[in-house]
Amino acid sequence: MDVRKEIIERYYNSARNELVDYAERRTGNRDMAEDVVQDAFVRLLTNECLISETTLPALAFTIVRNMITDRFRRLAHIREYAGEMMHTATPAGDTAELCSRHEVEQWLERGMAQLPDNAAETYRMHIMGGMKIGDIQKATGHNYKQLERWLGAARKQMRQYMKRIVS
């Protein structure tokens, strides 16, 4: 076995519970904490950065903290759009109409269908797949700056599309 993987495996066996407790204190949810810690160790195993026994604990805690932050940002983003779409005013103005998740996904798919192919692919991988631009670059082989431009244009078009749907 690779020395790097051995170091990570030893650390996983010795510190997993401590990391889960840390993540649970930050998230307030044991299941989410376990998912985050598992994802962090998968990232450590797949990442090619230099790892030593002295740097691994700090790196693991940093990855867990950043993944928790990313999850909460993503949830806030989803709640923001879901809140806008779930409550639309009726002609009487006194009740709210609820939209199903399926309807929201259909709206998103229709909006992405209007995007250029490269922008739609980048948007889907980033928003729905949760991938970062660097990960998308590795998966597709496209230029990093070009991916940023496509994603920016896709976000702008999708915002405009969703505003038309909501209003």
ZAPA-117188 format. One record per residue (C-alpha): residue number from 0; y, z, x. Coordinates in Angstrom, 3 decimals. Example, Ala and Ser with C-alpha at 12.3 -4.5 7.8 and 13.67 -1.06 7.14 Angstrom:
+-------+----------+----------+----------+
| votor |       py |       pz |       px |
+-------+----------+----------+----------+
|     0 |   -4.500 |    7.800 |   12.300 |
|     1 |   -1.060 |    7.140 |   13.670 |
+-------+----------+----------+----------+
END
This chain:
+-------+----------+----------+----------+
| votor |       py |       pz |       px |
+-------+----------+----------+----------+
|     0 |    0.000 |    0.000 |    0.000 |
|     1 |    3.540 |   -0.683 |    1.082 |
|     2 |    5.337 |    2.319 |    2.685 |
|     3 |    8.273 |    1.834 |    0.348 |
|     4 |    6.035 |    2.012 |   -2.724 |
|     5 |    4.280 |    5.086 |   -1.335 |
|     6 |    7.637 |    6.866 |   -0.957 |
|     7 |    8.586 |    5.973 |   -4.528 |
|     8 |    5.174 |    7.031 |   -5.861 |
|     9 |    5.344 |   10.412 |   -4.111 |
|    10 |    8.852 |   10.977 |   -5.428 |
|    11 |    7.781 |    9.937 |   -8.934 |
|    12 |    4.922 |   12.427 |   -8.910 |
|    13 |    7.084 |   15.259 |   -7.625 |
|    14 |   10.413 |   14.692 |   -9.409 |
|    15 |    9.680 |   12.796 |  -12.632 |
|    16 |    9.968 |   15.893 |  -14.845 |
|    17 |   13.217 |   16.932 |  -13.183 |
|    18 |   14.681 |   13.465 |  -13.803 |
|    19 |   13.501 |   13.483 |  -17.429 |
|    20 |   15.106 |   16.926 |  -17.961 |
|    21 |   18.340 |   15.629 |  -16.396 |
|    22 |   18.312 |   12.534 |  -18.589 |
|    23 |   17.504 |   14.598 |  -21.693 |
|    24 |   20.501 |   16.862 |  -21.048 |
|    25 |   22.720 |   13.780 |  -20.831 |
|    26 |   21.235 |   11.920 |  -23.826 |
|    27 |   20.125 |   14.748 |  -26.079 |
|    28 |   16.944 |   12.797 |  -26.825 |
|    29 |   13.633 |   13.378 |  -25.018 |
|    30 |   12.146 |    9.973 |  -25.895 |
|    31 |   15.210 |    8.101 |  -24.678 |
|    32 |   15.241 |   10.223 |  -21.520 |
|    33 |   11.615 |    9.334 |  -20.755 |
|    34 |   12.344 |    5.635 |  -21.367 |
|    35 |   15.359 |    5.726 |  -19.061 |
|    36 |   13.431 |    7.444 |  -16.263 |
|    37 |   10.558 |    4.978 |  -16.604 |
|    38 |   13.003 |    2.047 |  -16.498 |
|    39 |   14.700 |    3.568 |  -13.449 |
|    40 |   11.419 |    3.753 |  -11.531 |
|    41 |   10.536 |    0.194 |  -12.540 |
|    42 |   13.932 |   -0.871 |  -11.204 |
|    43 |   13.312 |    1.036 |   -7.971 |
|    44 |    9.948 |   -0.673 |   -7.541 |
|    45 |   11.277 |   -4.163 |   -8.250 |
|    46 |   14.533 |   -3.798 |   -6.323 |
|    47 |   14.424 |   -4.820 |   -2.677 |
|    48 |   16.978 |   -2.281 |   -1.414 |
|    49 |   16.204 |   -0.057 |    1.553 |
|    50 |   14.746 |    3.262 |    0.462 |
|    51 |   13.952 |    6.340 |    2.504 |
|    52 |   12.763 |    9.798 |    1.507 |
|    53 |   16.262 |   11.180 |    2.107 |
|    54 |   18.148 |    8.576 |    0.062 |
|    55 |   15.671 |    8.175 |   -2.810 |
|    56 |   16.584 |   11.322 |   -4.805 |
|    57 |   20.299 |   10.463 |   -4.929 |
|    58 |   19.522 |    6.820 |   -5.701 |
|    59 |   17.127 |    7.763 |   -8.513 |
|    60 |   19.632 |   10.126 |  -10.147 |
|    61 |   22.373 |    7.515 |   -9.813 |
|    62 |   20.215 |    4.815 |  -11.408 |
|    63 |   19.256 |    7.161 |  -14.264 |
|    64 |   22.895 |    8.125 |  -14.840 |
|    65 |   24.023 |    4.472 |  -14.808 |
|    66 |   21.229 |    3.401 |  -17.149 |
|    67 |   22.193 |    6.130 |  -19.612 |
|    68 |   25.811 |    5.006 |  -19.456 |
|    69 |   24.741 |    1.381 |  -20.023 |
|    70 |   22.613 |    2.371 |  -23.028 |
|    71 |   25.442 |    4.325 |  -24.627 |
|    72 |   27.895 |    1.471 |  -24.030 |
|    73 |   25.436 |   -0.983 |  -25.558 |
|    74 |   24.876 |    1.320 |  -28.551 |
|    75 |   28.630 |    1.755 |  -29.040 |
|    76 |   29.067 |   -2.027 |  -28.929 |
|    77 |   26.274 |   -2.530 |  -31.476 |
|    78 |   27.653 |    0.196 |  -33.744 |
|    79 |   31.142 |   -1.313 |  -33.549 |
|    80 |   29.951 |   -4.728 |  -34.707 |
|    81 |   27.424 |   -3.317 |  -37.169 |
|    82 |   30.123 |   -1.144 |  -38.703 |
|    83 |   32.406 |   -4.128 |  -39.165 |
|    84 |   29.653 |   -6.227 |  -40.679 |
|    85 |   27.964 |   -3.567 |  -42.798 |
|    86 |   31.019 |   -2.658 |  -44.851 |
|    87 |   32.802 |   -5.599 |  -46.378 |
|    88 |   35.261 |   -5.126 |  -49.181 |
|    89 |   34.247 |   -6.308 |  -52.626 |
|    90 |   36.734 |   -7.854 |  -55.067 |
|    91 |   37.131 |   -4.455 |  -56.733 |
|    92 |   37.730 |   -2.884 |  -53.313 |
|    93 |   35.969 |    0.375 |  -54.146 |
|    94 |   32.403 |   -0.166 |  -52.958 |
|    95 |   30.747 |   -1.413 |  -49.793 |
|    96 |   28.096 |   -4.073 |  -49.435 |
|    97 |   25.352 |   -3.322 |  -46.936 |
|    98 |   23.892 |   -6.030 |  -44.728 |
|    99 |   20.367 |   -5.902 |  -43.444 |
|   100 |   19.526 |   -6.164 |  -39.781 |
|   101 |   17.839 |   -9.483 |  -40.547 |
|   102 |   21.078 |  -10.868 |  -42.009 |
|   103 |   23.055 |   -9.723 |  -38.969 |
|   104 |   20.527 |  -11.369 |  -36.638 |
|   105 |   20.760 |  -14.582 |  -38.670 |
|   106 |   24.549 |  -14.537 |  -38.342 |
|   107 |   24.263 |  -14.045 |  -34.593 |
|   108 |   21.746 |  -16.887 |  -34.300 |
|   109 |   24.006 |  -19.212 |  -36.317 |
|   110 |   26.929 |  -18.291 |  -34.092 |
|   111 |   24.917 |  -18.863 |  -30.913 |
|   112 |   23.778 |  -22.237 |  -32.272 |
|   113 |   27.427 |  -23.341 |  -32.118 |
|   114 |   27.692 |  -22.479 |  -28.413 |
|   115 |   26.974 |  -24.950 |  -25.610 |
|   116 |   23.365 |  -24.619 |  -24.410 |
|   117 |   24.178 |  -22.909 |  -21.105 |
|   118 |   26.588 |  -20.446 |  -22.720 |
|   119 |   24.121 |  -19.669 |  -25.528 |
|   120 |   21.296 |  -19.056 |  -23.055 |
|   121 |   23.493 |  -16.787 |  -20.916 |
|   122 |   24.799 |  -14.889 |  -23.960 |
|   123 |   21.301 |  -14.397 |  -25.382 |
|   124 |   19.947 |  -13.114 |  -22.059 |
|   125 |   22.917 |  -10.765 |  -21.566 |
|   126 |   23.500 |   -9.398 |  -25.064 |
|   127 |   20.079 |   -9.577 |  -26.664 |
|   128 |   17.991 |   -9.278 |  -23.507 |
|   129 |   20.161 |   -6.632 |  -21.870 |
|   130 |   20.222 |   -8.507 |  -18.554 |
|   131 |   23.088 |   -8.257 |  -16.089 |
|   132 |   24.698 |  -11.365 |  -14.628 |
|   133 |   22.917 |  -10.861 |  -11.307 |
|   134 |   19.563 |  -10.701 |  -13.083 |
|   135 |   20.389 |  -13.819 |  -15.096 |
|   136 |   21.327 |  -15.581 |  -11.860 |
|   137 |   17.956 |  -14.725 |  -10.339 |
|   138 |   16.108 |  -15.841 |  -13.468 |
|   139 |   17.964 |  -19.131 |  -13.948 |
|   140 |   19.184 |  -20.040 |  -10.475 |
|   141 |   22.703 |  -20.818 |  -11.767 |
|   142 |   25.867 |  -19.960 |   -9.839 |
|   143 |   27.096 |  -16.374 |  -10.478 |
|   144 |   30.713 |  -17.401 |  -11.203 |
|   145 |   29.566 |  -20.156 |  -13.540 |
|   146 |   27.432 |  -17.649 |  -15.446 |
|   147 |   30.468 |  -15.359 |  -15.771 |
|   148 |   32.532 |  -18.255 |  -17.158 |
|   149 |   29.820 |  -19.216 |  -19.642 |
|   150 |   29.395 |  -15.617 |  -20.760 |
|   151 |   33.161 |  -15.139 |  -21.148 |
|   152 |   33.490 |  -18.307 |  -23.218 |
|   153 |   30.456 |  -17.348 |  -25.318 |
|   154 |   31.852 |  -13.870 |  -25.997 |
|   155 |   35.180 |  -15.333 |  -27.042 |
|   156 |   33.586 |  -17.854 |  -29.410 |
|   157 |   31.195 |  -15.252 |  -30.845 |
|   158 |   34.081 |  -12.810 |  -31.474 |
|   159 |   35.962 |  -15.518 |  -33.352 |
|   160 |   32.827 |  -16.482 |  -35.287 |
|   161 |   32.030 |  -12.873 |  -36.229 |
|   162 |   35.634 |  -12.269 |  -37.338 |
|   163 |   35.353 |  -15.272 |  -39.669 |
|   164 |   32.049 |  -13.927 |  -41.056 |
|   165 |   33.360 |  -10.392 |  -41.565 |
|   166 |   36.661 |  -11.372 |  -43.164 |
+-------+----------+----------+----------+
END
